Amino acid sequence: MPHADHRILHRLSSLGRVSTLYLAIGLSTLAPIHQAHAEPVFRLQPQTRVKVAIVEWVAATGEYKEWTALNGEYVVSPAGTISVPLVGEVKAKDRTPAELAATIADLLKERTGLSKAPETSVEVVRYPMIYVTGLVDRPSELEFRPGMTVMQAVAMAGGRERRTNPAGGYSDMEQIRYTGELNRMELEMMQLAARRARLRAEFTDGPKIEFPQALKAADSAAIQQIVRDESTLFDARIEAMRRQLDSLAELGTLLKNEIDVLDEKTAVQQRQIEIAQDELKGISKLVNEQTVTKSRQTSLERIVAELQSDKLDLQVAAMRAKQKLSETERDAVTLQGQRRTEAGRDLQTTEAAIEDLKLKRSTTLQLLQINGASLSRFADRKAMDLEPLEYWITHGGGTDPAVRVTEATLLVPGDVLDVRSALTAALDNKLLTSVGIEQSQ
């Protein structure tokens, strides 16, 4: 029986060696396929966000202990480092996450005096952005994802630029849009010109608006309505100003009349005081001669005091009326000055708007002219859609030389993808020559 057991064990051992051999052959066969499809190893770059997790095996308790004070997310600085508590600045640029984890573990072992480095892992949470520019519908920055190809980045940027002109120019729809914008600008220019004429009349206190001849001779119903609106507004503002000034003038007249009445009452009051004082002198003489009693003198003194107090009240009322009259006259002057100030400020704003609109109109007119030349010179508008694109990648955030790649090329974080077209450049030169614009040699 022991002999049989020995033979069974020998056969199992042989099978194990054969299985191991087949497994090794299979792995060696699969390895090239995996490597052929493997992505390039990502090395950390600035703006990369990583998550650091550190744990330590505590043999006494038989469990892992997290280093919560150090665990968390870190961003690689422009200098290519991350700042880890207890360790300080650690170089992360051009290192893989595994290499950075090993470096942090070794530094923690050295700083803390542990016999064994703590278990450390580094995981990329967010990669640096990639940038897509050139002949795409929405040139922008995109968030990188592992395995992203050039074609995927172009798709995320809206695909190839939607143009129907083979020269890279504009379409019929854009020509219509530019024409509509030009018409709108012309109408807005007329509105601003009418407003400027009204503001000038208000600023100079003119009796009426002197509109430009182009507005007076215009046949358009819209422009005629603009002229009527500005005239109505001018008349309304003039009428409002007149009413306010008339109201202030009426108030001033009332105050002047009140002052005149108070002055007359003050004069009458002064006459009564003089009469009472003369009577008081006579009574005082009789009191000294002991002809009348002292109480009669006291009564007259009280009457004189009351008359003098009434006179002071009249004088105070007259002063207040004069103060109100002065304020009313000042309000009238301020109202007129405020109207001129507002008209001057609005006139400056309108002048600036007119100059800005002139510049926009000139630019739109030039674009419309070039658009018309482009559409008339090139009839085949489908050539651009059929033309293949070229893809150029610049590594290192745009600092390295551009390299031409294919649609299936894998991107790395920080790449700048430029979508180009050789035919577009050639046709652009032809278009510029056709419209009389010579390029500098």
Secondary structure by P-SEA (a helix, b strand, c coil): caaaaaaaaaaaaaaaaaaaaaaaaaaaaaaaaaaaaccccccccccbbbbbbbbbbcccccbbbbccccbbbbbbccccccccccccccccccccaaaaaaaaaaaaaaaaccccccbbbbbbcccbbbbbbcccccbbbbbbcccccaaaaaaaaccccccccccccccaaaaaaaaaaaaaaaaaaaaaaaaaaaaaaaaaccccccccccccccccaaaaaaaaaaaaaaaaaaaaaaaaaaaaaaaaaaaaaaaaaaaaaaaaaaaaaaaaaaaaaaaaaaaaaccccaaaaaaaaaaaaaaaaaaaaaaaaaaaaaaaaaaaaaaaaaaaaaaaaaaaaaaaaaaaaaaaaaaaaaaaaaaaaaaaaaaaacccccccccbbbbbbbbcccccccbbbbccccccccbbbbbbbbaaaaaaaaaaaaaacccccc
